[in-house]
Amino acid sequence: MREAATRTPSVPLDEVLPPTYVAGVTRSDVFAHFRSGLIVRAGRSRARTYPGLRGAAPPTTVFYGIACQLPDVDHVLDVGCGSGDGTRRLGTRFTHVTGVDNSGEALVFAREWCPRARFIQADVTGAFETDPVDLAVIADLLGQLRHPELALRNARSRLSPAGRVLVAEPLAIPLQRLASPARRAQSLRSLDALLVRSGLRVRDWVSKRGTFVACIAEVATGAGTDSLLAGLDALRAGDPAAARVELDVAAGCGSKPIEREALLGSAQAALVAGDGDAAARALMSAASLDPSDARPLAGLAELSFLTSDLPTALRLGLEAAQRDPCEPSASRIAAFAALALGHRDAMSAVRVANNLAPDDFDLARALSEAASRLGDGGPGVAALERVRAYGDDHGASLHVELARALLAQGRRADAELEARLARARHPEDPDVIELWSSFPGRVAH
């Protein structure tokens, strides 16, 4: 974590004029020129917005305006503040404003644009320190994180006793097209469940339709919440036995949302421990507790898939997807079951699942293989390149799959480059050796 000195709070905001933007070599490469003489790289990417610069990220200004209307707030934390555009608006209303972001480059811009605020460079899912805050604002951030609940848990731990969190996330739709770094969009149900798993509960819904879903949440307390969080922590740490003990306590707490998440967590812990029967019991209990939730059915579909009962897996997966077309786990298992059965609509099912979870390497690989069998490698290449854009470590596998997809398109030069990258990373991998040997004149070692 790094905290940099900021200007004195006495600097009037109206003396800080918007920068002039100058294009770089590419359209997404832009430089902000401030009146002070500071020049900093900005951008038009999906990652964040910049004031006065049209880009790929959706505007979140309205939610900062809502935050400014909330009473009994003195200290505000802007989680994932980016360029500081929202932080600046908070600074016009509240006495103490702190922004945290992992991008040092974005924070250089933010400190210039919002001199009244304090800024911290840190991973929002990791450790950073602030004084207790009355309000945390999290806008268009959770969907970009691999572990969004960790960011929510961090925000929760920094709230004052009466503190609140304003969360706004892009609304999920079945035919969405997410671009890196956006990994997921949220429905009302999925956002509510995510908050419960993070020790929060919805107090008021701010937006239920349109581009964003948004709410104001508060800290949930009690033995059920404590056990749920402890169980999920143990599951994340790779201790399913300890997780099941805590989650069993949470599953009997009497709060339906907590019990639902505890049962789903218990099913996951049982699967990790190799106890399929216990997983099935937990999933069936969760399905009875909340029949409208697609996730228990998706979990039962996965169990059926793992036991090679493909027709049941497909039926349950499709039923789960009908209950919630935006639930990634439902579409995912339906797609894999359809592929395994050779269903005529398998390709369409994989496309839908891939759109809901574009960072899922297994889905992208399945899409690539299915498209290649149809004689069209283009969708597979696009899906695998989308996965690569997220920057996750898939070892040599991603290079190997992408090389195969490129070969299917007849792009041998590009395929050979991917093969070289795979060989450089894992020269002893059998798949890499086989791939490298497929190029004329190349030897395995």
Secondary structure as the mmCIF struct_conf table of DSSP 4:
data_model
#
loop_
_struct_conf.conf_type_id
_struct_conf.id
_struct_conf.beg_label_comp_id
_struct_conf.beg_label_asym_id
_struct_conf.beg_label_seq_id
_struct_conf.end_label_comp_id
_struct_conf.end_label_asym_id
_struct_conf.end_label_seq_id
STRN STRN1 ARG A 2 GLU A 3
TURN_TY1_P TURN_TY1_P1 PRO A 9 SER A 10
BEND BEND1 VAL A 11 VAL A 11
HELX_RH_3T_P HELX_RH_3T_P1 LEU A 13 GLU A 15
BEND BEND2 VAL A 16 VAL A 16
HELX_LH_PP_P HELX_LH_PP_P1 LEU A 17 PRO A 19
STRN STRN2 THR A 20 ALA A 23
BEND BEND3 VAL A 25 THR A 26
TURN_TY1_P TURN_TY1_P2 ARG A 27 SER A 28
STRN STRN3 ASP A 29 HIS A 33
TURN_TY1_P TURN_TY1_P3 ARG A 35 SER A 36
BEND BEND4 GLY A 37 GLY A 37
STRN STRN4 ILE A 39 GLY A 43
BEND BEND5 SER A 45 ALA A 47
STRN STRN5 TYR A 50 TYR A 50
TURN_TY1_P TURN_TY1_P4 PRO A 51 GLY A 52
STRN STRN6 LEU A 53 LEU A 53
BEND BEND6 ALA A 56 ALA A 57
HELX_LH_PP_P HELX_LH_PP_P2 PRO A 58 PRO A 59
HELX_RH_AL_P HELX_RH_AL_P1 THR A 61 CYS A 68
TURN_TY1_P TURN_TY1_P5 GLN A 69 GLN A 69
BEND BEND7 PRO A 71 ASP A 72
STRN STRN7 HIS A 75 VAL A 79
TURN_TY1_P TURN_TY1_P6 GLY A 80 GLY A 80
TURN_TY1_P TURN_TY1_P7 GLY A 82 SER A 83
BEND BEND8 GLY A 84 GLY A 84
HELX_RH_AL_P HELX_RH_AL_P2 ASP A 85 GLY A 91
TURN_TY1_P TURN_TY1_P8 THR A 92 ARG A 93
BEND BEND9 THR A 95 THR A 95
STRN STRN8 HIS A 96 ASP A 101
BEND BEND10 ASN A 102 ASN A 102
HELX_RH_AL_P HELX_RH_AL_P3 GLY A 104 TRP A 113
TURN_TY1_P TURN_TY1_P9 PRO A 115 ARG A 116
BEND BEND11 ALA A 117 ALA A 117
STRN STRN9 ARG A 118 GLN A 121
TURN_TY1_P TURN_TY1_P10 VAL A 124 THR A 125
BEND BEND12 GLY A 126 GLY A 126
STRN STRN10 VAL A 133 ALA A 139
BEND BEND13 ASP A 140 ASP A 140
HELX_RH_3T_P HELX_RH_3T_P2 LEU A 142 GLN A 144
BEND BEND14 ARG A 146 ARG A 146
HELX_RH_AL_P HELX_RH_AL_P4 PRO A 148 SER A 157
TURN_TY1_P TURN_TY1_P11 ARG A 158 ARG A 158
STRN STRN11 LEU A 159 PRO A 170
STRN STRN12 LEU A 171 LEU A 171
HELX_LH_PP_P HELX_LH_PP_P3 ALA A 172 ALA A 172
TURN_TY1_P TURN_TY1_P12 PRO A 174 LEU A 175
TURN_TY1_P TURN_TY1_P13 SER A 180 PRO A 181
STRN STRN13 GLN A 186 GLN A 186
HELX_RH_AL_P HELX_RH_AL_P5 LEU A 188 VAL A 196
TURN_TY1_P TURN_TY1_P14 ARG A 197 GLY A 199
STRN STRN14 LEU A 200 SER A 207
BEND BEND15 LYS A 208 THR A 211
STRN STRN15 PHE A 212 VAL A 219
BEND BEND16 GLY A 222 GLY A 222
HELX_RH_AL_P HELX_RH_AL_P6 ALA A 223 ARG A 236
TURN_TY1_P TURN_TY1_P15 ALA A 237 GLY A 238
HELX_RH_AL_P HELX_RH_AL_P7 PRO A 240 ALA A 250
TURN_TY1_P TURN_TY1_P16 ALA A 251 GLY A 252
BEND BEND17 CYS A 253 GLY A 254
HELX_RH_AL_P HELX_RH_AL_P8 LYS A 256 VAL A 272
TURN_TY1_P TURN_TY1_P17 ALA A 273 GLY A 274
HELX_RH_AL_P HELX_RH_AL_P9 GLY A 276 LEU A 289
TURN_TY1_P TURN_TY1_P18 PRO A 291 SER A 292
HELX_RH_AL_P HELX_RH_AL_P10 ALA A 294 LEU A 306
TURN_TY1_P TURN_TY1_P19 THR A 307 SER A 308
HELX_RH_AL_P HELX_RH_AL_P11 LEU A 310 ARG A 323
TURN_TY1_P TURN_TY1_P20 PRO A 325 CYS A 326
HELX_RH_AL_P HELX_RH_AL_P12 PRO A 328 LEU A 341
TURN_TY1_P TURN_TY1_P21 GLY A 342 GLY A 342
TURN_TY1_P TURN_TY1_P22 ARG A 344 ASP A 345
HELX_RH_AL_P HELX_RH_AL_P13 ALA A 346 LEU A 356
TURN_TY1_P TURN_TY1_P23 PRO A 358 ASP A 359
HELX_RH_AL_P HELX_RH_AL_P14 PHE A 361 ARG A 373
TURN_TY1_P TURN_TY1_P24 LEU A 374 GLY A 375
HELX_RH_AL_P HELX_RH_AL_P15 GLY A 378 ALA A 389
TURN_TY1_P TURN_TY1_P25 TYR A 390 GLY A 391
TURN_TY1_P TURN_TY1_P26 GLY A 395 ALA A 396
HELX_RH_AL_P HELX_RH_AL_P16 SER A 397 ALA A 408
TURN_TY1_P TURN_TY1_P27 GLN A 409 GLY A 410
HELX_RH_AL_P HELX_RH_AL_P17 ARG A 412 ARG A 425
TURN_TY1_P TURN_TY1_P28 PRO A 427 GLU A 428
HELX_RH_AL_P HELX_RH_AL_P18 PRO A 430 SER A 437
TURN_TY1_P TURN_TY1_P29 SER A 438 SER A 438
BEND BEND18 PHE A 439 PHE A 439
TURN_TY1_P TURN_TY1_P30 PRO A 440 GLY A 441
#
